[in-house]
Amino acid sequence: MSVLTEKDRPIVQLLLNTDTCPRCILRFCCVGSQTVYRQPYKDLMKDFEDFVKNNQEKEDKVCFDVVDPPCKRIKLEDTEEGPGDVNHNGTVQQIPSVNDENTAVDNSTAKVCNVCLGILQELCEADFVKKVCQKVTTADYQFTSFVFSVSLPPQLSVRERAAWLLVKQNMGKLGLSLAKDDIVQLKEAYKWIIHPQLSEELGVPADGKSLFEVSVVFAHPETEEECRFLATACPDCFKPTKNKQSVFTRMAVIKALEKIKEEDFLKHFPCPPSSPENLCVALDIQCNNGAVFVAGK
């Protein structure tokens, strides 16, 4: 994969092992090319597997080329710990390596991503786009452009923080670093993928200044309790308001994540986060055509 470099290899290996989808891996590798995210899921997964496999073959060649002394990799194979994750007790758990024969390359059989909860998997593919466009068509609005907005579950920020801490820890062991702000935002990547598909299906361009808005609200009931530990750790970040059904708004969660210490976060949340059983669901798909005010005499 030409957009990736050698420094990205440990990130790819680590996140593939923890059920992170290829598009989220691109985000953590700070890939800013929109067209790469639009590639088919199956192709991206195969590219990542080949990327990791090529490195494995190089390592094997180095080991077999060295005759005297014996290869360190063989000597340490049974005793050296591989990349691990920090559980609730702060201990390191073994993360299995990528197995090319067992790794799913089809998004219909792949596990739900442990970071985006399926937002960058099935929920940005053609079937979901058609579902959104069907809603727009039946609303019977007249429009020449559209602006697309998306609301994501707040626990996605918690899961992304856990994945970043895992990557940060392992990169640190290699003398490398990954700044949190360098990761491509999930919402940004989602729009890169879905905008061209919506434009093609609706026959009009996406325009940030358009008065016609298409909005989607996602939720993930299976993991909605994952933010609650933040209310105990940072109670001043979560204050009830009349207009909000829950105190766990996206902004409140982000504020708490900025405030909580890394060691406290790791005591309460698994790192890496586990892969859930189900994808996010689209709670609501709405269309809204803003009023046009015409000045008169």
C-alpha distance (Angstrom), angle and dihedral (degrees) to the residues before:
residue distance angle dihedral
M1 . . .
S2 3.80 . .
V3 3.82 95.9 .
L4 3.81 91.1 62.4
T5 3.79 126.9 76.8
E6 3.78 134.6 -161.8
K7 3.81 92.2 -90.2
D8 3.82 89.0 59.5
R9 3.80 93.4 57.1
P10 3.83 97.6 85.6
I11 3.82 90.3 48.0
V12 3.80 92.0 51.5
Q13 3.81 92.6 46.9
L14 3.80 93.3 47.1
L15 3.80 97.6 46.5
L16 3.80 94.9 42.8
N17 3.79 87.1 56.7
T18 3.80 92.3 54.1
D19 3.84 99.2 51.6
T20 3.79 96.7 -100.2
C21 3.81 113.4 154.8
P22 3.83 120.0 -116.7
R23 3.80 94.1 -111.4
C24 3.80 92.0 53.9
I25 3.80 88.1 48.6
L26 3.81 87.9 55.2
R27 3.81 88.2 53.0
F28 3.80 92.2 52.1
C29 3.81 89.2 48.0
C30 3.83 86.5 56.0
V31 3.82 93.1 -121.7
G32 3.80 107.8 171.7
S33 3.81 99.2 -178.1
Q34 3.81 107.6 114.8
T35 3.81 94.9 -159.7
V36 3.81 92.6 60.2
Y37 3.81 91.7 60.3
R38 3.82 89.7 52.6
Q39 3.79 93.8 60.7
P40 3.82 115.2 110.8
Y41 3.80 114.1 -83.4
K42 3.80 92.5 -122.4
D43 3.81 92.4 53.0
L44 3.80 92.7 48.9
M45 3.79 92.5 50.6
K46 3.79 91.9 49.4
D47 3.81 91.0 48.7
F48 3.80 90.8 52.9
E49 3.80 92.7 47.7
D50 3.81 90.5 50.2
F51 3.81 89.8 47.4
V52 3.81 91.3 54.7
K53 3.81 93.7 39.2
N54 3.80 92.4 54.2
N55 3.79 89.8 54.9
Q56 3.81 90.9 48.6
E57 3.80 90.8 52.5
K58 3.82 90.5 51.0
E59 3.81 90.8 51.5
D60 3.80 91.4 48.7
K61 3.80 90.8 50.4
V62 3.80 91.3 51.8
C63 3.80 90.6 50.1
F64 3.79 94.3 50.2
D65 3.81 92.9 44.5
V66 3.81 91.9 58.4
V67 3.80 108.6 78.8
D68 3.79 103.1 164.6
P69 3.00 120.2 59.7
P70 3.85 100.3 27.8
C71 3.78 116.2 -103.8
K72 3.79 111.6 -83.3
R73 3.77 90.4 -142.8
I74 3.80 91.1 61.9
K75 3.79 92.2 45.0
L76 3.79 94.8 50.5
E77 3.78 98.0 36.2
D78 3.79 95.4 103.3
T79 3.79 98.6 37.0
E80 3.79 108.6 35.6
E81 3.79 118.3 88.5
G82 3.77 117.9 -126.7
P83 3.79 125.3 -144.4
G84 3.77 109.6 -47.6
D85 3.74 142.5 -177.4
V86 3.76 132.6 -127.1
N87 3.79 114.9 -116.2
H88 3.79 128.5 -163.2
N89 3.80 91.0 -76.1
G90 3.79 93.5 51.3
T91 3.81 93.2 -111.7
V92 3.79 124.5 134.4
Q93 3.78 118.4 -109.5
Q94 3.79 122.3 -159.8
I95 3.79 115.5 -106.7
P96 3.82 111.8 -152.4
S97 3.77 118.6 -124.3
V98 3.78 123.3 -112.9
N99 3.79 113.9 -82.4
D100 3.78 110.5 -158.5
E101 3.80 93.4 -156.4
N102 3.79 95.7 51.2
T103 3.80 101.9 36.0
A104 3.80 111.8 105.1
V105 3.79 115.2 -126.1
D106 3.80 98.3 -179.0
N107 3.79 119.3 82.1
S108 3.81 89.2 -142.9
T109 3.82 90.6 65.4
A110 3.81 101.4 26.1
K111 3.78 120.3 110.2
V112 3.78 117.9 -101.7
C113 3.81 108.4 -90.4
N114 3.80 111.5 -100.3
V115 3.82 91.3 -142.8
C116 3.83 109.4 38.8
L117 3.84 96.2 24.7
G118 3.79 91.2 -134.6
I119 3.81 99.5 -46.6
L120 3.82 90.9 120.4
Q121 3.79 93.0 37.2
E122 3.81 122.3 54.4
L123 3.80 94.6 -11.8
C124 3.79 93.5 70.7
E125 3.79 96.6 41.9
A126 3.82 129.5 104.2
D127 3.82 97.0 -91.0
F128 3.79 93.0 56.3
V129 3.81 92.1 43.9
K130 3.81 89.3 54.5
K131 3.80 89.5 50.5
V132 3.81 90.7 54.2
C133 3.80 92.8 45.6
Q134 3.79 91.5 48.8
K135 3.80 88.3 57.0
V136 3.81 90.1 50.0
T137 3.80 92.9 48.2
T138 3.80 94.7 49.6
A139 3.82 90.2 50.1
D140 3.82 86.1 66.6
Y141 3.81 98.1 -145.2
Q142 3.78 124.5 158.7
F143 3.80 113.4 -131.1
T144 3.79 140.6 150.0
S145 3.81 97.3 -158.5
F146 3.79 139.0 6.1
V147 3.78 142.4 -145.8
F148 3.79 117.2 -143.8
S149 3.80 123.3 -147.5
V150 3.78 128.8 -178.4
S151 3.80 132.1 -166.8
L152 3.81 115.6 -152.9
P153 3.83 129.3 -161.2
P154 3.83 110.9 -96.5
Q155 3.82 92.6 -129.1
L156 3.81 88.6 70.8
S157 3.80 87.3 74.1
V158 3.81 89.7 54.0
R159 3.79 92.4 49.9
E160 3.78 92.5 46.9
R161 3.80 90.0 51.9
A162 3.82 90.3 52.4
A163 3.81 92.0 49.6
W164 3.80 91.2 47.5
L165 3.82 92.0 51.2
L166 3.80 89.4 51.8
V167 3.80 92.0 50.5
K168 3.80 91.7 43.2
Q169 3.81 91.5 52.4
N170 3.79 93.9 49.7
M171 3.80 94.8 42.0
G172 3.80 88.8 51.7
K173 3.80 90.0 58.9
L174 3.81 87.7 58.1
G175 3.79 93.8 47.4
L176 3.82 91.3 -107.6
S177 3.78 132.2 116.7
L178 3.79 140.8 -153.5
A179 3.80 119.2 -159.4
K180 3.80 113.9 -142.5
D181 3.80 91.5 -132.8
D182 3.82 91.4 56.0
I183 3.82 92.4 65.7
V184 3.81 111.5 102.3
Q185 3.80 108.6 -111.2
L186 3.80 115.3 -108.6
K187 3.80 93.5 -131.8
E188 3.80 90.6 50.5
A189 3.80 93.4 51.4
Y190 3.80 90.7 46.3
K191 3.79 92.2 55.0
W192 3.81 91.3 47.0
I193 3.79 88.4 58.7
I194 3.79 101.6 38.5
H195 3.83 102.6 38.2
P196 3.84 96.5 72.3
Q197 3.80 91.2 45.3
L198 3.80 93.1 50.6
S199 3.81 91.0 46.1
E200 3.79 92.1 51.9
E201 3.80 93.9 45.7
L202 3.83 95.3 44.9
G203 3.80 95.1 38.3
V204 3.82 94.4 -131.1
P205 3.83 133.2 93.3
A206 3.79 127.4 -103.6
D207 3.79 111.0 -111.3
G208 3.79 125.5 179.9
K209 3.82 89.9 -148.1
S210 3.80 96.0 49.5
L211 3.81 117.9 126.5
F212 3.80 91.4 -143.8
E213 3.80 110.8 83.7
V214 3.79 128.2 -166.8
S215 3.80 110.8 -166.6
V216 3.80 132.9 -175.2
V217 3.81 125.8 -167.3
F218 3.81 115.9 -157.9
A219 3.79 127.1 -163.6
H220 3.79 136.4 177.7
P221 3.82 110.5 -158.4
E222 3.81 93.0 -178.1
T223 3.82 92.3 66.9
E224 3.81 102.9 26.6
E225 3.83 91.8 113.5
E226 3.81 92.7 61.1
C227 3.80 94.5 92.7
R228 3.80 95.7 55.9
F229 3.81 96.9 90.0
L230 3.80 87.9 62.7
A231 3.80 90.6 62.3
T232 3.81 89.0 59.2
A233 3.80 94.2 44.0
C234 3.82 96.0 42.3
P235 3.83 107.9 19.2
D236 3.81 93.9 163.3
C237 3.83 89.9 65.0
F238 3.80 93.5 62.8
K239 3.78 115.0 63.0
P240 3.83 123.1 160.9
T241 3.80 116.7 -113.5
K242 3.79 130.6 -169.4
N243 3.79 95.1 -123.7
K244 3.82 98.5 48.0
Q245 3.81 124.5 76.6
S246 3.81 91.4 -156.7
V247 3.79 133.6 31.2
F248 3.81 88.7 -140.9
T249 3.78 97.1 87.8
R250 3.78 120.7 158.4
M251 3.80 93.0 -108.4
A252 3.82 92.9 47.9
V253 3.80 91.0 50.8
I254 3.81 92.2 48.0
K255 3.80 90.2 49.4
A256 3.81 90.8 51.4
L257 3.81 92.1 47.5
E258 3.79 89.7 53.9
K259 3.78 90.2 51.4
I260 3.82 103.3 42.3
K261 3.81 118.2 89.6
E262 3.79 117.1 -115.8
E263 3.80 93.3 -120.9
D264 3.81 91.2 52.0
F265 3.80 91.3 48.5
L266 3.81 91.5 52.0
K267 3.80 91.2 51.5
H268 3.79 91.4 60.1
F269 3.79 106.2 31.6
P270 3.84 130.9 49.5
C271 3.76 117.3 -112.3
P272 2.99 111.1 -126.2
P273 3.81 97.9 27.6
S274 3.79 115.7 -124.2
S275 3.78 124.3 -108.7
P276 3.84 111.4 -104.9
E277 3.79 126.1 -136.9
N278 3.80 96.3 -120.3
L279 3.79 140.3 44.7
C280 3.77 124.1 -121.3
V281 3.79 114.4 -85.4
A282 3.79 128.7 -136.4
L283 3.80 102.7 -118.1
D284 3.77 93.9 -177.1
I285 3.80 139.5 7.7
Q286 3.79 113.6 -169.2
C287 3.79 140.2 174.6
N288 3.77 124.2 -153.9
N289 3.78 128.0 -179.4
G290 3.79 111.4 -157.8
A291 3.78 119.1 -133.3
V292 3.79 118.4 -100.7
F293 3.80 114.7 -141.4
V294 3.79 114.8 -154.0
A295 3.79 117.0 -162.2
G296 3.79 115.5 -133.5
K297 3.75 139.6 -178.9
